Amino acid sequence: MDIDVTNDDARGEEFEKMHKHSILRKKEPSRKDLFDFDPNFVEHKIEPSSGCTVSGELLVPRVGGVLTFSLSAHKWQQIQISEIFQAAKQNIIHGPEDYDKDNSFAPSYNVSHYIHRLDFGTSFPLANNPLHQSKYLFKNIGLSNVVVKIIPTKYKTSMFFPTQNMHQISVTQHTLESSAFLGDLYALPGLSITYDFTPIMVKHNSGRDTVFTFITNLVSIVGGVFVTVELVSGFLITGAAAVAKKMD
């Protein structure tokens, strides 16, 4: 499985030393994983051996960073020196004078990926997580750049339960297509997630009014209705008496 997981450019032994208390597993995708990615994976001849599933947890500091899931540096070097890749580099468009050239020839190394679930701490239950069940498709090599803003959130469900520390996230994404990799840009194809914490904290309190508040509101409503009815009825009676006196 030629997949590297890096955090702030740390890989291999350096990555393991940085995350020695974390658990991360790489394995062949199950049939369920393949079905999530493509319900027609059998018809499209997608085999478990052609992919990799990464799962687990990473303990990172509460500061911004970059997490990447990419082709291994060794595999990428092998691809770059291949004859197919070098031939494709000759057809890259550099300027307006090259638009008449055939740029459709590119090496077919598919790095499409599917995020089953990605959380930063405990997710806020009343907001959607855009990184759940998200798919990024490539016909050839490419890189998904995902920028994540993490919003600290304090959530209190009622006066009887403690406040919970949670997170909401917002996501923006852009893609580097295969033509960028055929130039002089040095990047590893795959998925790059840049995350950072916002300086603003959200506080969300949720709960019901006490029975005393309910009784107070009920008495206020009943009293208001009673006063309104008395005013209207008094106005009608007074008006009717005045009309009757004039008729006499």
C-alpha positions as CSV (number, residue, x, y, z in Angstrom):
1,M,0.0,0.0,0.0
2,D,1.9,3.0,-1.3
3,I,0.2,5.5,1.0
4,D,1.9,7.9,3.3
5,V,0.2,9.7,6.2
6,T,2.1,12.9,7.3
7,N,1.5,15.6,9.8
8,D,3.3,18.9,9.3
9,D,5.7,17.2,6.8
10,A,6.6,14.6,9.4
11,R,6.7,11.0,8.0
12,G,8.1,7.6,8.7
13,E,10.0,7.3,12.0
14,E,9.5,11.0,12.7
15,F,5.8,10.7,12.3
16,E,5.7,7.6,14.6
17,K,7.8,9.5,17.2
18,M,5.4,12.5,17.0
19,H,2.3,10.3,17.3
20,K,3.6,7.5,19.5
21,H,0.3,7.6,21.6
22,S,-1.9,7.5,18.5
23,I,-3.5,4.6,16.7
24,L,-3.5,4.5,12.9
25,R,-4.2,1.5,10.7
26,K,-3.8,1.0,7.0
27,K,-5.6,-2.0,5.4
28,E,-7.2,-3.1,2.2
29,P,-10.7,-1.7,1.8
30,S,-13.7,-3.9,2.7
31,R,-16.6,-4.5,0.3
32,K,-18.6,-1.9,2.4
33,D,-15.7,0.6,1.9
34,L,-15.8,0.0,-1.8
35,F,-19.6,0.3,-1.9
36,D,-19.5,3.6,0.0
37,F,-17.1,4.9,-2.6
38,D,-18.9,3.4,-5.6
39,P,-22.1,1.4,-5.3
40,N,-21.3,-0.1,-8.8
41,F,-17.7,-1.0,-7.8
42,V,-18.2,-4.6,-9.1
43,E,-19.3,-3.5,-12.6
44,H,-16.5,-0.9,-12.7
45,K,-13.9,-3.6,-11.7
46,I,-12.6,-1.8,-8.6
47,E,-10.6,-4.4,-6.6
48,P,-9.7,-4.1,-2.9
49,S,-6.0,-4.5,-3.9
50,S,-6.2,-1.2,-5.9
51,G,-7.0,0.9,-2.8
52,C,-6.3,1.5,0.9
53,T,-8.4,2.4,3.9
54,V,-6.9,4.5,6.7
55,S,-8.6,4.5,10.1
56,G,-7.7,5.5,13.6
57,E,-7.0,8.5,15.9
58,L,-4.3,11.1,16.0
59,L,-3.4,13.2,19.0
60,V,-2.3,16.7,17.8
61,P,-1.7,20.0,19.6
62,R,-4.5,22.6,19.7
63,V,-2.8,24.6,17.0
64,G,-3.1,24.7,13.2
65,G,-1.4,22.1,11.1
66,V,-1.5,20.0,7.9
67,L,-2.6,16.4,7.6
68,T,-2.0,14.6,4.3
69,F,-2.9,11.2,2.9
70,S,-0.8,10.8,-0.3
71,L,1.2,8.5,-2.5
72,S,4.4,7.6,-0.8
73,A,7.4,9.7,-1.7
74,H,9.2,6.6,-3.0
75,K,6.3,5.6,-5.3
76,W,5.9,9.2,-6.5
77,Q,9.6,9.3,-7.5
78,Q,9.2,6.0,-9.4
79,I,6.2,7.5,-11.3
80,Q,8.1,10.7,-12.1
81,I,11.0,8.9,-13.7
82,S,8.8,6.6,-15.8
83,E,8.8,7.0,-19.6
84,I,5.0,7.7,-19.6
85,F,5.3,10.6,-17.2
86,Q,8.2,12.1,-19.0
87,A,6.4,11.9,-22.3
88,A,3.3,13.5,-20.8
89,K,5.5,16.4,-19.5
90,Q,6.4,17.3,-23.1
91,N,2.7,18.0,-23.8
92,I,1.9,20.3,-20.9
93,I,0.5,23.7,-21.8
94,H,2.8,26.6,-20.8
95,G,1.2,29.5,-22.6
96,P,-1.3,30.6,-25.3
97,E,1.0,29.4,-28.1
98,D,0.7,25.8,-26.8
99,Y,-3.1,25.5,-26.9
100,D,-3.0,23.8,-30.2
101,K,-1.0,21.0,-28.8
102,D,-2.6,17.7,-27.6
103,N,-2.7,17.9,-23.8
104,S,-5.0,14.8,-23.3
105,F,-2.1,12.5,-22.8
106,A,-1.4,12.0,-19.1
107,P,-0.4,9.1,-16.9
108,S,-3.3,7.2,-15.4
109,Y,-2.5,7.0,-11.7
110,N,-5.9,7.4,-10.0
111,V,-5.8,8.9,-6.6
112,S,-9.6,9.3,-6.0
113,H,-10.6,9.1,-2.4
114,Y,-13.6,8.9,-0.1
115,I,-13.8,10.3,3.4
116,H,-16.0,8.1,5.5
117,R,-15.7,10.2,8.6
118,L,-13.3,12.8,9.9
119,D,-13.8,14.6,13.2
120,F,-11.7,17.0,15.2
121,G,-12.7,16.1,18.7
122,T,-16.4,15.7,19.6
123,S,-18.7,17.0,16.8
124,F,-21.5,19.4,17.6
125,P,-24.7,17.3,17.1
126,L,-26.8,20.2,15.8
127,A,-24.5,21.0,12.8
128,N,-23.6,19.0,9.8
129,N,-20.0,17.9,9.3
130,P,-19.0,18.5,5.6
131,L,-16.2,15.9,6.0
132,H,-18.6,13.0,6.5
133,Q,-19.2,10.9,3.4
134,S,-17.4,13.2,1.0
135,K,-16.0,12.0,-2.3
136,Y,-13.1,13.4,-4.5
137,L,-12.8,11.9,-7.9
138,F,-9.8,12.1,-10.2
139,K,-9.3,10.6,-13.7
140,N,-5.6,10.9,-13.3
141,I,-3.2,12.2,-10.7
142,G,-4.3,15.1,-8.6
143,L,-4.4,16.7,-5.2
144,S,-7.4,17.7,-3.1
145,N,-6.6,20.7,-0.9
146,V,-9.1,20.9,1.9
147,V,-9.0,23.9,4.3
148,V,-10.8,23.3,7.6
149,K,-11.7,26.0,10.2
150,I,-12.4,24.4,13.6
151,I,-14.8,26.4,15.7
152,P,-14.7,25.6,19.5
153,T,-18.2,25.1,20.8
154,K,-19.5,24.8,24.4
155,Y,-22.8,22.9,24.5
156,K,-25.1,22.8,27.5
157,T,-28.3,20.7,27.1
158,S,-29.9,21.6,30.5
159,M,-29.2,23.0,33.9
160,F,-28.7,19.5,35.3
161,F,-25.9,18.4,32.9
162,P,-22.3,19.8,32.7
163,T,-21.2,21.9,29.7
164,Q,-19.6,19.8,26.9
165,N,-16.6,20.9,24.9
166,M,-17.3,20.3,21.2
167,H,-16.3,21.5,17.8
168,Q,-18.0,22.7,14.6
169,I,-16.1,22.9,11.3
170,S,-16.4,24.8,8.0
171,V,-14.7,23.5,4.9
172,T,-13.4,24.9,1.6
173,Q,-11.8,22.8,-1.1
174,H,-9.9,23.2,-4.3
175,T,-8.2,20.7,-6.6
176,L,-4.9,20.6,-8.4
177,E,-5.4,18.6,-11.6
178,S,-2.9,16.4,-13.4
179,S,-1.5,19.2,-15.5
180,A,-0.1,20.9,-12.4
181,F,1.9,17.8,-11.5
182,L,3.4,17.5,-15.0
183,G,5.1,20.9,-14.5
184,D,7.7,21.9,-12.0
185,L,5.4,21.9,-9.0
186,Y,6.5,19.5,-6.3
187,A,3.6,18.0,-4.4
188,L,2.4,14.5,-3.6
189,P,-0.9,13.4,-5.2
190,G,-3.7,12.6,-2.8
191,L,-5.5,14.5,0.0
192,S,-4.1,17.5,2.0
193,I,-6.1,18.8,4.9
194,T,-5.0,22.1,6.4
195,Y,-6.7,22.8,9.7
196,D,-6.8,25.8,12.1
197,F,-8.7,26.9,15.2
198,T,-10.8,30.1,15.1
199,P,-10.3,32.6,17.9
200,I,-14.1,32.8,18.4
201,M,-15.9,30.4,20.6
202,V,-19.6,29.5,20.3
203,K,-21.8,28.9,23.3
204,H,-25.1,27.0,22.8
205,N,-27.5,26.5,25.7
206,S,-30.5,24.3,25.2
207,G,-33.3,23.4,27.6
208,R,-36.9,23.9,28.7
209,D,-38.5,26.5,31.1
210,T,-39.1,25.4,34.7
211,V,-42.7,24.7,35.9
212,F,-42.7,28.0,37.8
213,T,-42.0,29.9,34.6
214,F,-44.7,28.0,32.8
215,I,-47.3,28.9,35.6
216,T,-46.2,32.5,35.6
217,N,-46.6,32.8,31.8
218,L,-50.0,31.0,32.0
219,V,-51.3,33.3,34.7
220,S,-50.1,36.3,32.7
221,I,-51.9,35.1,29.6
222,V,-55.1,34.3,31.5
223,G,-55.0,37.6,33.3
224,G,-54.4,39.5,30.1
225,V,-57.3,37.8,28.4
226,F,-59.6,38.5,31.3
227,V,-58.7,42.2,31.4
228,T,-59.1,42.5,27.6
229,V,-62.6,40.8,27.8
230,E,-63.7,43.1,30.6
231,L,-62.5,46.2,28.7
232,V,-64.3,45.2,25.5
233,S,-67.5,44.1,27.3
234,G,-67.5,47.3,29.4
235,F,-67.1,49.4,26.2
236,L,-70.0,47.6,24.5
237,I,-72.3,47.9,27.5
238,T,-71.5,51.6,28.0
239,G,-72.0,52.2,24.3
240,A,-75.4,50.3,24.2
241,A,-76.6,52.3,27.3
242,A,-75.6,55.6,25.7
243,V,-77.5,54.7,22.5
244,A,-80.6,53.6,24.5
245,K,-80.7,56.9,26.4
246,K,-80.6,58.9,23.2
247,M,-83.4,56.9,21.7
248,D,-85.5,57.6,24.8
